[in-house]
């Protein structure tokens, strides 16, 4: 497309996923607002899911036209990158009338994302292409070229089929586009915990129920309370049950403190073959298959490493505030 607001020259049901490189607020507002207005003019449902400070810029620039736009603060809704597709993008896109294209501004990567979060972010950007394949959806992803590392910008070219270079307003193909390669490349062994685990608990079918109670007790001892402890109970119950049913019949639960978070990790002998597992909603009439989805929806961050020898799933729970 010639400009971010112009209609994409693609088949009606094709997915469009450009990366927008911007240098300052002026370029950001000009490109995103043109994109939003283009969607509104075409009668398309439009959502803007970006960090709060950028959300205010777009909302202010749209004025009264913003009443027709769905606004979401990505710092909250997308704190866990694994929650963005099932909790932000799909719920909005799936409510569109049949045959109607949907437009979304989605900014999951911003300056301040930690090195721990980044692998989940870049995998999310790659997996969007599979999650929306053959869907009439356009997702514009802004990238701040001044504040983001050169590696992040290089990855954006690999996870997006097209890019809009800063200041040009013109979309061009990305020669390095390879989303499947990104997913595989970032499927790395998880780093060693910064501190020794305060809990290590081996479980099997006999001790499965006790694993959840042990985790809740340890979470409370480490400073979690209220809904956060309920989140831990949900996550540990889902992960340990999955280990017993699909991961070789047993596993190991570990917990520890990390900055302002409590971390839960479950390791078993299973393998997760589908990178989209836990990232897309399941049909209402489907039995099962929602465990990892629930884990993503209630955790502040989820990191997964899976290989033939087993799978490790690590979840973070902040001690401040309550998740959505």
HELIX and SHEET records of a PDB file:
HELIX    1   1 UNK A   25  UNK A   41  1                                  17    
HELIX    2   2 UNK A   52  UNK A   62  1                                  11    
HELIX    3   3 UNK A   63  UNK A   68  5                                   6    
HELIX    4   4 UNK A   74  UNK A   77  1                                   4    
HELIX    5   5 UNK A   81  UNK A   83  5                                   3    
HELIX    6   6 UNK A   84  UNK A   84  1                                   1    
HELIX    7   7 UNK A   85  UNK A   89  3                                   5    
HELIX    8   8 UNK A   90  UNK A   93  1                                   4    
HELIX    9   9 UNK A  115  UNK A  131  1                                  17    
HELIX   10  10 UNK A  150  UNK A  159  1                                  10    
HELIX   11  11 UNK A  179  UNK A  185  1                                   7    
HELIX   12  12 UNK A  208  UNK A  221  1                                  14    
HELIX   13  13 UNK A  227  UNK A  246  1                                  20    
HELIX   14  14 UNK A  291  UNK A  298  1                                   8    
SHEET    1   A 7 UNK A  69  UNK A  73  0                                        
SHEET    2   A 7 UNK A  45  UNK A  50  1                                        
SHEET    3   A 7 UNK A 102  UNK A 106  1                                        
SHEET    4   A 7 UNK A 137  UNK A 144  1                                        
SHEET    5   A 7 UNK A  18  UNK A  22  1                                        
SHEET    6   A 7 UNK A 162  UNK A 164  1                                        
SHEET    7   A 7 UNK A 171  UNK A 173 -1                                        
SHEET    1   B 5 UNK A 199  UNK A 204  0                                        
SHEET    2   B 5 UNK A 250  UNK A 258 -1                                        
SHEET    3   B 5 UNK A 261  UNK A 268 -1                                        
SHEET    4   B 5 UNK A 310  UNK A 318 -1                                        
SHEET    5   B 5 UNK A 301  UNK A 307 -1                                        
END                                                                             
